[in-house]
Each structure stands twice: as structure tokens, then as C-alpha cells.
Amino acid sequence: MKSKRKTDKFRIIFRFLKGNIRFLVGTLVFSVLFTACNALIPQIVKYTADHILVLDGIPDGLNVRQALLLAAILVVAAAVLSGIFNYLSKMCLAKGSENFLKSIRDTLYHHTQYLPFSWHVQHQTGEIIQRCTSDVEVIRNFVCRQLPEVFRICFLIILYLGIMFSMNVPITLAAAAFFPVIIGYSAFFHSRIGKRFQDADEAEGALSSTVQENLTGVRVVRAFGREKYEIDRFDQKNNAYSDLWVYLGKLMSVFWASGDLITNLQVLTVMVLGVVFAVEGRITLGEFIAFLSYNASLTWPVRSLGRIISDMSKAGVSMERVAYILEAEEEDATDANNKPALTGDICFRNVSFAYSLDHPILKNINFTIPAGSTFAILGTTGSGKSTMVHLLNRLYDLPEGCGSITIGGTDIRDIDRQYLRQNIGMVLQEPFLFSRTIRENIGITKEQLLDEEIRHAAEIACVDESILHFTDGYDTIVGERGVTLSGGQKQRVAIARMLMKQAPVLVFDDSLSAVDTETDNKIRKELKKEMEKATVIMISHRITSLMQADCIIVMDKGEIQQMGTHDQLIQQDGPYKDIYEIQMNSDIRLMEGGAVCE
């Protein structure tokens, strides 16, 4: 998942700094005051060494003891003010930083909710999570901590060098000559290491995806004894990720070791020159002490400036990765006021669709589903059955020139997308259940629910009895993705959840495949009785689930091969009759063999 174009990083930063500028300004102002207070202390020490200790320049009316006490009080006062301003700076930084972070997270989460279904299908969940967590934290650290620190360091360098120049130009020039070398070396390093950080981030995303897939698919892993395979697969990605960071660690070690050498040479140069000048009388003892103090105060900030510059590579990569999500186009918003009653006929007219240009899924599909009828779709895997209901629900949008889908005469592309989905209830073959109670999973589509409503929906879905067998009944916690329930129980809970919507259009995408034939028949009868006015679309491989439909179509390779009622199709030579005979003969053999399916 790589960005194909360069991103305006400053635009992203300023977008989320809105409302937090005052905290950033406060951080900078208090950092300046903090630095200024620290700059006073060496000056007080210098004055003390050059004047008070040599009994020259003692303020009138004070003796040596009193003058030293006054100098000590001034040092303490400067230190206290420095601490106060540092505290205020950190407080502003903390508030601004957390607000900035919250703003990014809120925007990312909101944005991903409205990204097309096709976008989510194309990207791994673990990779998206990694970009929304680790990369966001890197951006927050850079914008809210490192950038203010850059400002403070630059101010400190200008202030301290100005004071040092006022005391002695040659020593200051010697000290300052090393700074461009340190900063330039860091900038060079940053330009070379950026790609390595990007590789490491992408490796982390792949590792997160592997863990996420394994944990959500734990039942399959256990059922097929794939633990060793999954461990080896994780080890492979984990080793690749570790190797990248080991290599980065080696590069960083070289960077810091060589930086230490340059810094130590700078300190040694200042110290030697200071001693020589002091011996020659070109600077006083107090100036020498002040020089050492200012130089020591500059050494690590300049090193930090180099580190921040090197970290810019990582921050830049993270901004590109987060921007990739933010710049993905949301689903187009249709007219929010176009909310017609979805109780009319559903018509597919000359519908063709392909996920990619070289792989067509549907080819010139035409049929009409009368309002209130039951419509069934039978077909082989990959014949386009699920694609049709995905188009109906606008999980995928039908491109212009590829036909039309209408409900009650209104093209679904002209209907508010959210309204459309709220009025089409869907139950998939592998329904997703949240890690909450069964009660919450069934009632998730409504804000306020009565227990009677939930029980009634569960009874129609023939899952009430199973739920009551659990120790906690409807308050039983469903594991992640419904892992604590059987396949049939999950499907029936999903049906109960869908019934709570009381939608005028109901879609069952092979959603009774995990229940026995008797329960299947019972659920369909209850649904017919409860939702007699609803338009029902059923997809199944089991003909017994489709026999009572008002119309059945048989799909193969994206085309409609047959259409009619069960009685009509059973009289025709074709795939429907062939499948019916195979399934009926199979059921007879199972019954004769005494097999029992539960």
C-alpha cells in the first residue's frame, strides 16, 4: 500500500493544528522564556567570578558575603523562573499534542467509515491499523515535540552565540565552525535512511496483518492443525522485520558514534582555546567559565537538532502513509433528500460488471423482481450471484454505460446511499458478529430496544432456544467474530439482527448453509409469515431452500442460463434439473445410510 505521488506534508500538519495553534504558540513562548532564564545564570556566575570574588565591582552598600548571597539568590530566582516556564511549556505541549493526536485519529476513523467497500477489500486490515496508530504517533511526536524543540534550539543557538560573540569572537567562531558539520552530517544521514524507515514501516504492517489474520481465523487454524505453518509464517515476517531494524540500528550506531567524535572535538577545541586565551589574559576567568557553560549548553541541543533532522525521514514517511488513507476518495454522496419508499419492483436492465477489465463478472443481466415476491438465485461459485446483491446494496457502484438497477422505477445511483442500505437487510454466508453480548449483536441496528423485540426476532430466526441454553442467555459474550458460536448459530443470530431493521428488501446470501434442512424450512416459513410484504432475495446452493420462491434464476459464468419457477425448471433439461437430481439422490443415499446431520 504505497502512495503514488508526493504529499504536501505541511498541508496535512496545518489541517490538524487548527484549534491547537494557541497551545503551540504557548509552547514556543514559554520555551523562549525558559531558554532566556537559563542564559542569565552563566552571566551571573561570570560577574561573580570577575568582580565579586576579586573585590571589584561589588554593589554599593554590600560586603562580599552579602554580594555573594545576592548572586546566589539571583541564580536561584533564575532557576525557579526557568522551572516555571519549562512547566508551562510542557503543559501547553501536552494539551496541544493530545488534541492534535485526537484530531488525526477522529478524522482517520471517520474517513475510513466512508471509504468504498472496494478500497477495504484491496487493503489489509493490519496495514490500515498500523498506519492509524504507529504512523500517527510518529507524526504527533514530530509535529508537537520535535518541531517546537527545533524552534527552541534555533533560538538557543542564536542567543548563546550572540552572547559568546560579545565576549570573544575567535573562540566563538571556533565553536560555531563545528555546528554546520554536525547538522550537515545529520541531514546527509537523513537523506540516505528514509527508504529504510519506509521498508521497516511496511514490514511492520505486514507483520500486524499476519497476527490479525491468525487471531481472527483461530478456529480454522485449530481445525486444520495449521499451528506450525502459522508459526513459520509469522517467524518469516518477524525475522524480516527484525533484520530491517537491526540494519537500521547499525546505521544509527555509526551515526551517533561519528557524531560523538565531532562533538567531543568541538568541546576540546573550545576548552583548549579558552585555556590559552585565559593564560594570555585575552579573556577573564569568568568569561572562560561562562564560555564553557554556554558551549556545554549548546552541545547537546545541536546534537538533538541533528537527531530531529534524521527523524524527519521517518516522520515524512509516516505522513505519506497516513495521507494515502486521507486522500483516498470517499463514496460519492448522492442527494440526501432523495429517499423514496423502496417497496416497488426491483429491475436489473442490461447489467454488466467487472472488478477488473480482463475479468468480467456479470454479462448483460436482465430480470424483474415484483414487490413482495421471493426471488431465488442458484449458481456455481464465481457465477456472479453475490456480486448482484453487492451492486443492489451499492457496496460496488454500477459504472455508467453498464446498465441500470432500479427500485420502484428509481435508479439506485440516485438514492441516498445510507438510506438505501438501511432499507436493504442483508445476511451473508459468513456473518460478522461483534465481540459483545448476543443481545447487543441482535439489537445493534437500533438505539432503543425492548427485550421482547429481541426475543421475537430470535424466535423467528430459530435461535432463541439455543441462546437460552447458554448460562448467561442473551447476555452471553460472543467472542471476536462470533468464535464462541457454531456456524449455524452465527447465521441465525445474524438473521435475527437483520429482522430488527424491518427492511422492505431482505437478502439472504447463502445465509442458511450452516443449518440443517428442517431448521432451514422452519426459518423460511417464519420469515414468510412475519415479513409477508417484504421483497426477499435468496441465494443458495441448496435447491430445497429455493423451491418455494416465486421465481428462480440459474447463473453460470456471469450469465442467466435459466429462469422460472421450480415446477417450470424441473421440467426443462438444464443445469437446474441436473443439480436437483444430484441433490435429491444424495439426500436419499444419506437417509438410507442412516446418516444423521445435526
N, C-alpha and C positions, 0 to 999 in steps of 0.2 A: 504494500500500500504506500506508494510513493507519490509525492507531489510532482506534477509535470511542469510547473512553472514557478518562478521566483515569487515570493510573497512579500508584500510591503509590511515589514515587521513593525515599523513604527505605527502604522495604521492600526494594527492589532492591539498594540500596547495602549495607545490613546483611547481606543474604543472601550477598554475595560477600566481605564483610570478615571472615567467620568464619575463624578461624585466622590472621588477619593483624592482629588488634587490637593485639598486643604491639608490632608494628612501628610502627603508627600512634601508640600511646602513647609509644614511644621517640622518635619523630619530634617529638612535641609537647613532651616533657620536655626534650630536648636543644635544641629551638628556644627554649624559655623561658630556659634557662641561657645560650645564645648571646646572646639579647637582653639579659639581665641584665649579662653581662660587657661588652657594648658600652655599656650605660648607665653603667658605672663610669668610663669614660675621660673624658667631659666633666667629671665631678666631680673627678677628679684634676687636670685642666687648670685648673678653676676654683680649686681650693685653691692650686695653684702660682701662678696669677696674682694672687690676692688676699692670699696670705700669704708664700710663699717669696720671690717677686720683690720684695716691699716689706719684706722682713726682719721680717715679723710673723707669728708662729706657727710658726717653724722648730722642729722637734722637738729636745728637749734632747740635747746631746752631738753635734749635727751642725752643720756650717757650710753656707753657701749652696750650695757646689759639691756637697757630699755630699747635701743635701736635694734638689737638682735631679736628681742621679743616682738617688736613691731614687724620685723621682716618675717618672723615665724607666723605671726597672725595673718599677714598678707598671703603667705604661701597656703596656709590652711583655708583662708577665705576663697582663694582662687580654686583650690582643690574641691571645696564644698560646692561652689558655683558650677564647677566643671561637672561634678557628680549629678547635680540637679538638672543641668541642661542635657546631660547624657541620658538621664532617666526620662525626661520629657521627649527626647528624640526617639528613644526606644518605644515609648508608649504610642507615639504617633505612627511609628513604623509598624508596630504590631496591629493597630486598628486598620491602617491603610492596607497592610499586607493581607489580612484576613478578608477584608471587604473585597479586595482585588481578586483573591482566590475564589471567594464565593460567587462573584460575578461571572468569572470564567466557567465555573462548574455549572451554575444555573443555565448559562447560555448554551453550553455544550449539551447538557441533558435535554433542554427544551428543543434544541435544534435536531438532535438525533431522533426525537419522537416524531418529527415531521419529515424525516428523510424518506425517500421512496423505499418500498419493500425490496425492490431490486438492488438498491445500494447495500442494504443489510445482508442480503444473500451473497453478495460479492466480497464481503469483508468479514474476517474472523472476529468473533466476539472478544477474544482475549486481546487482540491487537487494538480494538477500539477502546477497551477498558484501560489498557496501558497508556494510550495517548491521552485519555481523560483524567488520569491520575498522576503517573510519574512525570509525564511531559509537562503537565500543568504545574506541578510542584517546581520543576526546573525553571519555568517561566516566572513563577511567583518569586523564587529566590533571586533571580537575576534582576527583575524589574524593581522589586520592593526592598531588596537588601544590597545587591551589588551596585546598581546604578547610583543610589544615594551615597554609597561608600566611595564610588568613583568621584562624585562631586566633592565629598569631604576631603578626599586625598588630594585632589587637584587644588582645593583651597588651601589645604595644609602646606603643600609644596610651595605655592606662590607666597604665602605668608611667611613661612620659615626661611625660604631662600631670600626673601626681601630683608628680613631681619639679619640674616647671616651676611648678605652683601653689605649691609650698613656697618657691620663690624669689621669684616676683612674680605676683600674681593678675591685675592688669589686662592685662599683656602676654599671659599665658596665655589669658585669656578672648578677647582679640582674635584670637589664633592659632586657638583652638578653634572660634571662630564660623564659620570658613570650612569646617570639616570636614563638617558636615551638608549644606552646599550642594554640596560635591564629591560626597559619597556619594549624596545625594538625586538629583542630576542624573544620575549613573550609573544609579541604579535606574530613573529615568524612561526613560532611553535603552534600558535592557534590556527594559522592558515593551513598547516600541514596535518593537524589532528582532527579537524572537523569531520571528515569522512569516516574516521574510525569510530567516533561517537555515534554517528548515524547508524553504522553497522551494528554497534552494540545495542542501540535502542531497538532496532528491528529484530535482533536476536532475542531481546527480552520479550518483545511482543509475541514472537513465535513460541517462546517458552511458556508464556502465560496462556496462550491458546491451547497448547498441549495439555497443560494442567486442567484448564477449564473443560476441555472435551472429555478428559478421563474422568473427572469428578461427576459430570452430568451424565456420562454414559457408563457409570459404575455397574449397573445391572448387566449390561451387555458384556462388559469385561469379565465379570464373575461367571456369567452363564457359559461363555466360550473358553474360559480358562486362559485369558489373554494377558494375565498379570505380567508374565515375563516379557512378552512383546512390548507392553506399555512401558515397563521399566526401562527396557533397552532403548525405546523410542525417546523417552524422557532424558535418559543419560546422554544420548547423542546430541540433543539440542542443548542440554545443560552444559556439556563439555564444550560445545561450540561457543556458547555464551561466556563461559568461564575463560576460555582461551582468548577471546577478544579482550576481556577486561585484564587478563594477565599481561597481554601485549600493551594495552593502554597503561597499565601500571609501570611497565618497563620504560615506556616513553616519558611518563610523568616523573619517574625516578631520575632519568637523565636530565630532565628539565630543572627539577629542584636542586639536584646536586651541582649542576653548572651554574645555576642562579646563586646558590650559596657561595660558590667560589668568587663570582663577580662582586657580590655584596661584601664579603669579607675583605676583598682587595680594596673596595671603596672605604670601608671603615679604617683599615690600616693606613691608607693614604692620608685621610683626614687627621688621624692621630699623629702620624709622623710629621706632617707639615705643621700641625698645631704645636708640637713639642719644639720643633726647630724655630718657629716664629716666636714662641714664648721665650726661649733661651736668648734669642736675638733682641728681645724687647719690642718686637713689632706688634704683639698683642699682649694684653694683660692676662693674669691668671683667671680672672672672672670671665673674660671673653673666651679663653680656652675651654673652661668648664661649660660655658653656655654653648660653644660650638659643638662639643661632644654630646651635650644633651639634645640639641636640635638635630644633629646628624643621626643620633640613635632613634629619635622620634620619627625621622624620615625614612630610615632604612626599611623597616617592615611595611609601612604603608606603600612604599614604592614597589616592594615585592608583591604586596597584595594587589596592587594595580596590575602588575604583570599576570597574576593568577586570575584576576577577574577578566582580563582580556582573553586569556586562554579559555576561560569558562564561556566566553561569548560564543565559541564554536558550538558548545553543547546547547546553549540557550537558543541559538539560531536554528539548530536542527529541530529542537522541540517546538519552536514557533512554526516552522514549516509543517511539522506533523500535525499540530493542532489546527493550523489554518486549513489543512487538507480537508478536515471534517467540517469546519465552519464555512468553507467555500463551496461545499457540496450543495447542490440546489435542492431545496425542499420541494415537496409535492406542490404542484400548482394549486392555488386557491381559487376555486370556482365561486360563482356568485352565492354568497351566504344566504341570500333571501330566496334562492330557488330550491324550495323544499316541498315538492309535490307529494301527494299521497301515493305511496308505492304499492298500490293494490291492483294495478292493471296488468294486462298481458305483458309477458317478457318476450321480446323478439330479438333473435340473432339474425342479422342480414349480411350475407356475403362476408362473414368474419374470417379474416386470415391473420395469423400472428406467428412471430418467430422471436426467440430470445437472441439469436444471432442471425446474420444474413444468410449464412450457409446451413442453417438448421431450422427449417420451418416446422412449426408445431401444429397449427391449425390451417386448414385449406378450404376456404370458401364454405363456411358453415352456415346453414340456414335452418331455422326451426322457430316455432312459436310455442310458448308455454301459457295456456289460458290461466287467468287469475283464479286462484283457489284450487287448482288441479295439482296432482302429483306427477312429477316428471322424473323419469329414471334414465341414467346413463350407464351403459355397460361397455367395457372395452379392456384391451390389454394394457399392460404397464407401458407408459410412454405414448399412449394414443392421443393424449391431449385432454383427458377428462377433467383433471384438476385445474388445468390452465383455463378452461372455460369459466369455472366459478371464480377463479382469481381475477379474470377480466371483469366478470359481473360485479365483484366487490371492489374493483379498481385497485387491487394490490398491484396490478400492472395496468397501465393505460393503453387502450387500443389506439395505435397510431392513425393519423389522418390518412384516408385513402385505403384503409384496410377493413372497410365495412362499418357496421354500427350495431350497438346494443341499446335497446330502448325498453323502458318500463312505463306502461301506460301511455306510450307514444312519445315520451321524453327521452332524449339521448342521455345516457348516464354521465357523459362527459359534461353535460350542462347542469348536473345536480351536485349540490354541495357534497363534497367527498365524505366528510364526517357524518352528515345526516344519512347519506346512502348506507354507510357501514353500520350505523346504529339501527337501521331498518332491515338489514340482512343478517340473520343469525347463522353462524357457521360453526360446524363441529368437524374437526379434522380427524383423520385416521389416528394420528399420534397427537392428541390434545395436550396442550401445555397447562399444567397446574402450578400455582404459586405455592411457595413454602409457607402456607398459612393453614388455618383450620378449614375443614370441609365446608363449614357454614360460610366462611368468608369467600371461599372459592366459588361456591354456588351463587352467592349474592353479590359478586364483585361488580356486576353491571349496574347496580342501583345503590344510591346513597342510603336510603332508609328502607329497611325490610322487616317484615314480620316473620317470626318462626314458622307460622302456618303457611306462608307463601313458599318458604324454602322447602318445608316438608312436602308440600303439594307438588312442587317441581321434581323433587327427588322420587316421589311415588310414581309420577308419570314415566320417569326415566328408569324405573325398576331398580333403584339403588338404595331406597330408604331402608329396606330390611338389612342389607349388607352394612350400612352405616351404623345402624343400631346395635349390631353385633360387636362393634368396637367398644373398648372400655369407656372412652370419652365421647362416644356417639358423634354428633355433629361438631363437637369441639376437638376432635382428633386432629392433630397437626399432620398435614400432608408434607412428606419430605420434599426436598428440592426436585422440581419437575414431576412431582407425584410419585416418587420412587417407592413409597410405602404402600401404594395401592396396586392391585393387579391391573393388567391391560384393560380388561372389561370394566372394572370399577372406574378407572380413569375416564374411559369413554362415556360411561353413564353419568358421572359427575359433570363432565363437560356438556352433555345433553341437557342436564338439569340447569346448568348455568346459562345455556343458550335460551332455554324456555323462559327464564326470568325476564328476558328482553321483550317478550311478546311481540316479536318482529313479524311483519306481514309476509316476509320471504324467509324460508328456512332451507339451509343447505346442509346435507349430510354427506360429507366426502369420505366414503368407506368407513364411517364412524361407528358401525356396529360389527366390524370384522372380528373383534375380540370377544364377542358374546356368543352363546350357543343359539341354535336356530329357534328354540322355544322362547327364549328371552327376547330375541330379535323380533319375533312375531308379536309378542305381548307389548313391547315398546311401541311398535308401529301402530297397533290398534289404539293404544292410549293416546298417542300423538294425533291420530286421525280424529279421535273423539274430542280432544282438547283444542286442537288447532285446525278445526274443520274449514275455516275461512282462509287459512294461510296457503300461500303457494309453496309447495315443497319440491325441492330438487334432491334426488338421491343418487349417489354414485356408489356402486358396489360391484364386487366380483361374484357375489352370491346371488344367483337368479331368484332364489326363494324370497330375497329381500325386495326384489323389484317387480314380482309378478302382479301385484295389485295396483301398480302405477297406471295412470290414465294414458300415458304414452311412454314408450321406451325407445331410445336410440342406441345403436351399436356403433362404437367408434373403433377405427383402426387406422393407424398411421396418419392421424390428424384429419381424417375424413369420416363422414357419416356413411356407414355401409348399409344399415337397415333402420327403419323407423316404423313404429306401430304399437299396438297393444300386445300383451303376452299371447293371447289367443291367436292374433294375426301372425305374429312372428314364428310361433311354433308350427304353423302350417307351411312356412316357407323354408326352402333349402337355403342355408346360410350359416354364418357364424353363431347366431343366437340359438338356433336349433341344435347345433353341434355342442355348444357349451352346456345347454340344458341337459342333453342326453348324457354327457360326460359326468356332470354333477349329480344327476339323479341316479345313475348307475353306481357312482361312488358312494352315495348315501345308502343305497340298498346293500352294497357289499359290507359297509360298516355295520349295518344293522344285523346282517346275517352272521357276521363275525363276532357279534357280541361286544363290540367296542362301545365304550361309554365316554362321551365328551362332557366335561363339566366346565 
